[in-house]
Each structure stands twice: as structure tokens, then as C-alpha cells.
Amino acid sequence: MSKEVIVGSTYFLVVVGPLPSGFTRAVQDQFDDVQVAAGRSRTVIECSVSDQSALRALLTLLWDVRCEVLLVSRILTENPRSHDGHCH
């Protein structure tokens, strides 16, 4: 049984505090459809990534600037059924 490969997913991330100066621009240069909502205690990032390695690259960027990641969630925008019609 083959699993469906999700390509080009959108992720919702929450980190503690504001992002470092210039970080948002660096993420926008590397990833698609980046939206950042900054607050005093938390920052929300919504971003399209091409695959799992791109998601890891985004997380690595956050960790490299010492952001504490509170939440990572994939935003479901399509039917959760695979091509063979079965739920996984």
C-alpha cells in the first residue's frame, strides 16, 4: 500500500517572542507565501514549503537564531484521502 506524498504544504508555526531583526525577510526570500504576525510574547509564521526537507530548513533557521518553537502544524487544504481512496 502506497502513502500519499504531500507536496507544497502550508505550515503554521508559533515561536516565543518576536523574531530577530531581518529574519522575516530572510525567510520570505527562501520560502513561498510567508506571512508573519508578530506579538510581544509570540510570533506566528504561516509558510508554504515544498517538502519535508524545506520544513526542516525553516526549523533550522529558527533554531539557529535561538527561537523557541512552540507549535508546528500542517494546514490541511485538501481531502485527507490518498489516491487509492482510503483514509490514512
C-alpha positions in Angstrom: 0.0 0.0 0.0 1.5 3.4 -1.0 1.1 6.5 1.0 0.2 9.8 -0.5 3.1 12.3 -0.6 2.1 15.8 0.3 4.0 18.3 -1.9 3.8 22.0 -1.3 2.2 22.1 2.1 1.4 25.1 4.2 2.6 25.2 7.8 1.6 27.2 10.8 4.4 27.8 13.3 4.3 29.6 16.7 7.5 30.8 18.3 8.2 32.6 21.6 8.7 36.3 21.4 9.5 38.5 18.4 11.7 37.3 15.6 15.3 38.8 15.3 15.7 41.9 13.0 16.0 40.8 9.4 14.8 37.3 10.0 11.4 37.7 8.4 13.0 39.0 5.2 15.4 36.1 5.1 12.5 33.6 5.4 10.5 35.4 2.7 13.5 35.2 0.4 13.8 31.4 0.9 10.1 30.3 1.2 6.8 31.0 -0.6 3.7 32.8 0.8 5.3 33.7 4.1 3.1 35.6 6.5 4.3 36.7 9.9 2.2 38.1 12.7 4.5 39.4 15.4 3.4 40.0 19.0 5.3 40.7 22.2 5.0 37.2 23.6 4.6 35.1 20.4 5.1 35.2 16.7 3.0 33.3 14.2 4.5 32.2 10.9 2.5 30.8 8.0 4.6 29.5 5.2 4.4 27.2 2.2 7.2 24.7 1.9 7.9 22.3 -0.9 8.6 19.2 1.1 9.8 17.9 4.5 13.4 18.9 3.9 12.3 22.5 3.3 10.3 22.4 6.6 13.4 21.2 8.3 15.4 24.0 6.8 12.8 26.5 8.1 13.0 24.9 11.6 16.8 25.0 11.4 16.7 28.8 10.6 14.5 29.3 13.7 16.7 27.2 15.9 19.9 28.9 14.6 18.6 32.3 15.8 17.6 30.7 19.1 13.8 30.9 18.6 11.8 28.6 20.9 9.3 26.8 18.7 6.0 26.2 20.5 3.9 24.7 17.7 4.3 23.3 14.2 1.2 22.3 12.3 0.4 21.5 8.7 -2.7 23.3 7.4 -4.9 20.8 5.7 -6.4 22.2 2.5 -7.3 19.1 0.6 -9.3 15.8 1.2 -7.3 13.6 3.6 -7.8 10.6 1.4 -4.9 9.1 -0.6 -5.1 8.3 -4.3 -6.4 4.8 -3.5 -9.5 6.2 -1.8 -8.6 5.1 1.7 -8.1 7.3 4.8 -4.7 7.1 6.4 
